[in-house]
């Protein structure tokens, strides 16, 4: 992989300023598992992330018979190749367990054919100290009692290695109230739709950048420990992050697959970056950093880019 001298210098500068916040095992979160090398939200993807030394994110739904399982979309269509088009909440675990989510898209005919969605308890069995499992609640707060029951029946997932994220503010609040020892991050887009005076989204309205003040208010209202926001360079500035962290909250970003963008996010103060290519990004970073050090050594530290 070749990188420009500008990128090399940017990475060197970022590393110098935020030595703890660089693309590494503890700061990169594998999105839906290492989803570049195994089907998303499956045990193979989660296991690959853990074996490579990374934490990972998974999405969970509640079946109509009370089982918590991993899936991203509201319905089952996309990753089953259209075999089942029902909503996740309208099927039983028996129905879900017979689905093949390892034989669609680029995975069709691969070694992953026959892979089913995972139960939350199977995911938690992969919990390890030193890396984090981000459990994304895709539903409303009705799932929380079932999640708490799953956690109570196991011993590997702890507040040190597992946390929760959700776009749903009520879910954030509910899980924080039910399981206060676990961290909760509010998921949000860096742009939000216009809202009328009754709190309803205005259809076809122009979306606008969210403000740090709005983020801080929601975190205080829900009791969340931090925010996990999609990274837009023109919106999520260092000043934005400083305001949220200055109010006592953590700041995490998603989903970045470009090394340059990840370095910018870390340089501005992001605590972690969620990515579809954790191992590749860490390897790319180390290669560029090695080249930077080599160049710096060869010029005696007098490079104009310093």
Secondary structure, 3 states (H helix, E strand, C coil): CCCCHHHHHHHHHHHHHCCCCCCCCCCEEECCCCCCCCCCCCHHHHHHHHHHCCEEEEEEEECCCCCEEECCCCECCHHHCCCCCCEHHHCCHHHHHCCCCCCCHHHCCCCCCCCCCCEHHHHHCCCCCCCCEEEEECCCHHHHHHHHHHHHCCCCCCCCCEEEEECCHHHHHHHHHHCCCCCEEEEECCEECCECCCCCECCCCCCEECCHHHHHHHHHHHCCCEEEEECCCCCCCHHHHHHHHHCCCEEEEECCCCHHHHHHHHHHCCCEEEECCHHHHHHHHHHHHHHHHHHHHHCCCCCCCC
